[in-house]
Amino acid sequence: DHVLPVTGVLAGMIRRNGTPAEHITVIPNGVNTATFAEAPNAETAKRLLGLSGKLVLGFTGFMRSWHGLDALIGLLRAPDAPSNLHILLVGDGPARPDLERQVRELGLEERVTFTGLVDRSAVAGFIGAFDIALQPRAVEYASPLKLFEYLMFGKAIVAPNQPNIGEILTHDENALLFDAARPEDMVDAILRLAADADLRSRLGTAARSTISDRQLTWPDNVRRICAIATAARG
């Protein structure tokens, strides 16, 4: 038998529960390049969403309170936050009602968009509009799908500095990493990117290259699994 965990962190947990290391191969999640190849470019995506001229900070996925998304909304009140910064939250989840309440209380309805649930085929169009893509705090052993989608689009990513995320991202190379225990670190990283178009471009280019350099696509994963199965048959 062979076990295929999605992160090295999860592989370590499996080893500690008695599975021999030689029976474990880490295969991270990946991305469907064909789907994302059909997405509009950033300016077109913004225009289609009514966000032309905005600097878009985006998130996709299930919204939970421990993600710290409330800090995103609060940063719009920061004195050094660009006046054209717009938050685009794609998805749903138990934290959404509280986030919407926070937006109303701060009078930020014109600067934050909640899409609610969207069809999977439409996600690419929303990510395409992002200038900065947020991967918030994640389960310690997870391989978040949104992360690979952000990489594929060549987005400037802000993500937590935790071991599973560090298996894919390197600080100041293909993302900016923040201390997940300090919400202000996430805000500082976002504001740094918001103020520096060259940095966003550099990180975005490196992010896109990460997919091909590391072969982080579903077809690549199929080839890895087939090779493992062939080797097992001897």
Secondary structure, DSSP 4 states (H G I P E B T S, - for coil): --B--SSHHHHHHHHHTT--GGGB------B-HHHHHTSPPHHHHHHHTT-TT-EEEEEEEE--GGG-THHHHHHTTSTTS-TTEEEEEEEE-TTHHHHHHHHHHHT-TTTEEEEES--GGGHHHHHTT-SEEE-----TT---HHHHHHHHTT-EEEEE--HHHHTT--BTTTBEEE-TT-HHHHHHHHHHHHT-HHHHHHHHHHHHHHHHHHT-BHHHHHHHHHHHHHHHH-
